[in-house]
Amino acid sequence: MATTYTLISSVTVGAGGASSIDFTSIPADYTDLNLLISARNTNASNGSEQIFITLNSSTASFTGRYLINNAGGVSSDSNLARTVAFANRDGSTASTFSNCSIYIPNYAGSNNKSISVDTVTENNATTPGVFQYMSANLWSNSSAITSISLTLNSDNFKQYSTAYLYGISNA
């Protein structure tokens, strides 16, 4: 079986930034979802900010485990359950956006939803560094996912941040 990707929707943040990136009315026509993000935060300091996910307007019933590689130091924990990515702050390396892939299999099924995340930020503004974040999350809810909202820990998504939502089908 060939796997096909279909662009459901895309968002490009305009001038002035945006407090969230939202996808609504997600059709149940696909097997899986893949959300690709390129983001930067308006915060003028150095570093990165957490990107949180909200599904169907719900911020409850999320659990997860993550692995972080921060310039050579590795850590793991379970307290970032709604964190699905990180966005470079505006004080980080100029014009450099973080990149993230969020994969949600069986998003329209009646079981709990698993979410796998792979993200990386780069910051060479003051010290060399690449920040890698991988997580396995679970949304304990049997509803089909019909909307996704992404928000930052603080400040806004910077102009030219993008997000592309793809539906994946086995054809």
Backbone hydrogen bonds in HBPLUS format (Angstrom, degrees):
<---DONOR---> <-ACCEPTOR-->    atom                        ^
c    i                          cat <-CA-CA->   ^        H-A-AA   ^      H-
h    n   atom  resd res      DA  || num        DHA   H-A  angle D-A-AA Bond
n    s   type  num  typ     dist DA aas  dist angle  dist       angle   num
A0171-ALA N   A0002-ALA O   2.77 MM 169  5.37 159.9  1.81 174.5 175.8     1
A0004-THR N   A0169-SER O   2.88 MM 165  5.31 164.9  1.91 154.8 160.0     2
A0169-SER N   A0004-THR O   2.95 MM 165  5.31 160.5  1.99 150.1 156.5     3
A0006-THR N   A0167-GLY O   2.86 MM 161  5.15 154.8  1.92 151.6 159.2     4
A0167-GLY N   A0006-THR O   2.78 MM 161  5.15 162.8  1.81 153.5 155.2     5
A0008-ILE N   A0165-LEU O   2.78 MM 157  5.57 158.8  1.82 152.3 159.3     6
A0009-SER N   A0165-LEU O   3.38 MM 156  5.41 157.9  2.43 138.2 142.6     7
A0165-LEU N   A0009-SER O   2.87 MM 156  5.41 177.1  1.87 171.1 171.8     8
A0011-VAL N   A0163-ALA O   2.85 MM 152  5.25 153.2  1.92 152.8 160.1     9
A0163-ALA N   A0011-VAL O   2.93 MM 152  5.25 145.0  2.05 147.8 154.3    10
A0013-VAL N   A0161-SER O   2.86 MM 148  5.32 168.6  1.87 160.6 164.6    11
A0160-TYR N   A0013-VAL O   2.92 MM 147  5.15 174.0  1.92 140.3 138.7    12
A0017-GLY N   A0014-GLY O   3.13 MM   3  5.86 156.5  2.19 140.7 143.3    13
A0018-ALA N   A0157-PHE O   3.03 MM 139  5.16 143.4  2.17 134.0 144.0    14
A0157-PHE N   A0018-ALA O   2.74 MM 139  5.16 162.6  1.77 162.8 156.5    15
A0021-ILE N   A0150-LEU O   2.96 MM 129  5.10 151.1  2.05 140.5 149.4    16
A0150-LEU N   A0021-ILE O   2.81 MM 129  5.10 157.7  1.86 148.6 156.2    17
A0023-PHE N   A0148-ILE O   2.77 MM 125  5.12 157.6  1.82 160.6 165.5    18
A0148-ILE N   A0023-PHE O   2.86 MM 125  5.12 155.1  1.92 144.6 152.8    19
A0026-ILE N   A0146-THR O   2.85 MM 120  4.55 178.8  1.85 134.0 133.6    20
A0031-THR N   A0168-ILE O   2.77 MM 137  5.69 148.4  1.87 151.0 160.4    21
A0106-ASN N   A0031-THR O   3.07 MM  75  5.50 117.0  2.48 131.2 145.4    22
A0032-ASP N   A0168-ILE O   3.20 MM 136  5.03 158.8  2.24 134.2 140.5    23
A0168-ILE N   A0032-ASP O   2.88 MM 136  5.03 163.6  1.91 144.6 142.9    24
A0033-LEU N   A0104-ILE O   2.91 MM  71  5.07 155.5  1.97 135.0 143.2    25
A0104-ILE N   A0033-LEU O   2.88 MM  71  5.07 171.4  1.88 149.5 151.6    26
A0034-ASN N   A0166-TYR O   2.97 MM 132  5.14 154.9  2.04 143.6 148.2    27
A0166-TYR N   A0034-ASN O   2.84 MM 132  5.14 165.7  1.86 150.4 155.2    28
A0035-LEU N   A0102-ILE O   2.81 MM  67  5.00 164.5  1.83 151.0 155.6    29
A0102-ILE N   A0035-LEU O   2.84 MM  67  5.00 159.0  1.89 146.9 153.8    30
A0036-LEU N   A0164-TYR O   2.90 MM 128  5.18 163.3  1.92 151.0 154.0    31
A0164-TYR N   A0036-LEU O   2.83 MM 128  5.18 156.3  1.89 148.9 157.1    32
A0037-ILE N   A0100-CYS O   2.91 MM  63  5.04 164.5  1.94 143.9 148.3    33
A0100-CYS N   A0037-ILE O   2.90 MM  63  5.04 145.0  2.02 149.3 151.7    34
A0038-SER N   A0162-THR O   2.92 MM 124  5.20 164.8  1.94 147.5 149.4    35
A0162-THR N   A0038-SER O   2.77 MM 124  5.20 156.6  1.82 150.9 158.2    36
A0039-ALA N   A0098-SER O   3.00 MM  59  5.28 143.0  2.14 130.7 141.8    37
A0098-SER N   A0039-ALA O   2.86 MM  59  5.28 153.5  1.93 161.1 152.6    38
A0158-LYS N   A0040-ARG O   2.69 MM 118  5.30 171.4  1.69 147.1 146.3    39
A0041-ASN N   A0088-ASN O   2.61 MM  47  5.83 159.7  1.64 163.3 165.3    40
A0042-THR N   A0156-ASN O   2.92 MM 114  5.49 149.3  2.02 153.6 159.2    41
A0090-ASP N   A0043-ASN O   2.71 MM  47  5.44 131.0  1.95 145.7 160.1    42
A0091-GLY N   A0045-SER O   2.94 MM  46  4.53 130.6  2.19 146.0 133.9    43
A0089-ARG N   A0047-GLY O   2.88 MM  42  5.53 168.5  1.90 142.5 138.7    44
A0049-GLU N   A0087-ALA O   2.86 MM  38  5.22 153.2  1.93 142.8 150.5    45
A0087-ALA N   A0049-GLU O   2.77 MM  38  5.22 153.9  1.83 147.6 156.0    46
A0153-ASN N   A0050-GLN O   2.92 MM 103  5.29 137.3  2.11 153.2 154.4    47
A0051-ILE N   A0085-ALA O   2.82 MM  34  5.00 154.6  1.88 138.9 133.0    48
A0084-VAL N   A0051-ILE O   2.87 MM  33  5.89 163.1  1.90 164.0 169.7    49
A0052-PHE N   A0151-THR O   2.70 MM  99  5.28 161.9  1.74 159.5 164.6    50
A0151-THR N   A0052-PHE O   3.07 MM  99  5.28 155.8  2.13 140.3 147.9    51
A0053-ILE N   A0082-ARG O   2.97 MM  29  5.58 148.0  2.07 148.2 157.6    52
A0054-THR N   A0149-SER O   2.88 MM  95  5.06 141.3  2.03 149.6 156.7    53
A0149-SER N   A0054-THR O   2.93 MM  95  5.06 155.4  1.99 148.8 153.8    54
A0055-LEU N   A0058-SER O   3.30 MM   3  5.28 144.7  2.44 148.5 144.0    55
A0058-SER N   A0055-LEU O   2.76 MM   3  5.28 161.0  1.79 121.5 128.2    56
A0056-ASN N   A0147-SER O   3.00 MM  91  4.88 167.3  2.01 131.1 134.9    57
A0140-SER N   A0061-SER O   2.85 MM  79  5.25 162.8  1.88 162.1 160.6    58
A0063-THR N   A0138-LEU O   2.92 MM  75  5.24 151.4  2.01 146.9 155.7    59
A0138-LEU N   A0063-THR O   2.77 MM  75  5.24 153.2  1.84 151.1 150.4    60
A0065-ARG N   A0136-ALA O   2.93 MM  71  5.44 152.5  2.00 146.7 154.8    61
A0136-ALA N   A0065-ARG O   2.89 MM  71  5.44 158.7  1.93 158.7 165.6    62
A0066-TYR N   A0077-ASP O   3.01 MM  11  5.74 154.1  2.08 162.1 167.2    63
A0067-LEU N   A0134-MET O   2.78 MM  67  5.29 154.4  1.85 160.3 166.0    64
A0134-MET N   A0067-LEU O   2.97 MM  67  5.29 163.5  1.99 155.6 160.8    65
A0068-ILE N   A0075-SER O   2.82 MM   7  5.26 165.1  1.84 156.7 160.8    66
A0075-SER N   A0068-ILE O   2.88 MM   7  5.26 148.5  1.98 142.5 152.2    67
A0069-ASN N   A0132-GLN O   2.92 MM  63  5.05 161.7  1.95 142.1 147.4    68
A0132-GLN N   A0069-ASN O   2.89 MM  63  5.05 170.7  1.90 146.3 149.1    69
A0070-ASN N   A0073-GLY O   2.80 MM   3  5.18 162.0  1.83 158.5 155.3    70
A0073-GLY N   A0070-ASN O   3.20 MM   3  5.18 168.1  2.21 114.4 113.2    71
A0071-ALA N   A0130-VAL O   3.26 MM  59  5.59 166.3  2.28 153.8 150.2    72
A0083-THR N   A0080-LEU O   2.99 MM   3  5.22 149.1  2.08 110.7 120.6    73
A0092-SER N   A0089-ARG O   3.07 MM   3  5.54 164.6  2.10 115.1 119.3    74
A0096-THR N   A0093-THR O   3.29 MM   3  5.76 146.4  2.41 141.1 135.5    75
A0099-ASN N   A0120-VAL O   3.01 MM  21  5.58 161.4  2.05 159.5 164.0    76
A0120-VAL N   A0099-ASN O   2.92 MM  21  5.58 153.9  1.99 159.2 167.1    77
A0101-SER N   A0118-ASP O   2.90 MM  17  5.39 154.9  1.96 149.3 157.6    78
A0118-ASP N   A0101-SER O   3.05 MM  17  5.39 149.4  2.14 149.3 158.0    79
A0103-TYR N   A0116-SER O   2.86 MM  13  5.25 168.0  1.88 157.2 161.2    80
A0116-SER N   A0103-TYR O   2.97 MM  13  5.25 167.1  1.99 151.6 155.1    81
A0109-GLY N   A0106-ASN O   3.19 MM   3  5.36 161.7  2.23 108.4 114.0    82
A0145-ILE N   A0107-TYR O   2.96 MM  38  5.64 161.8  1.99 144.0 149.6    83
A0113-LYS N   A0139-TRP O   2.98 MM  26  5.09 160.1  2.02 151.9 149.5    84
A0139-TRP N   A0113-LYS O   2.76 MM  26  5.09 166.4  1.78 155.1 160.0    85
A0115-ILE N   A0137-ASN O   2.88 MM  22  4.90 155.7  1.94 137.8 136.7    86
A0137-ASN N   A0115-ILE O   2.76 MM  22  4.90 174.3  1.76 156.7 158.5    87
A0117-VAL N   A0135-SER O   2.96 MM  18  5.10 160.7  2.00 150.5 151.4    88
A0135-SER N   A0117-VAL O   3.10 MM  18  5.10 153.2  2.17 126.2 132.4    89
A0119-THR N   A0133-TYR O   2.84 MM  14  5.19 156.1  1.89 157.1 163.4    90
A0133-TYR N   A0119-THR O   2.93 MM  14  5.19 166.6  1.95 146.7 147.5    91
A0121-THR N   A0131-PHE O   2.85 MM  10  5.12 155.6  1.90 146.3 154.7    92
A0131-PHE N   A0121-THR O   2.96 MM  10  5.12 161.1  2.00 139.6 145.8    93
A0123-ASN N   A0129-GLY O   2.93 MM   6  5.35 175.6  1.93 162.0 161.3    94
A0141-ASN N   A0139-TRP O   2.87 MM   2  5.69 125.7  2.17 112.4  96.1    95
A0161-SER N   A0158-LYS O   3.05 MM   3  5.86 149.2  2.15 145.5 147.1    96
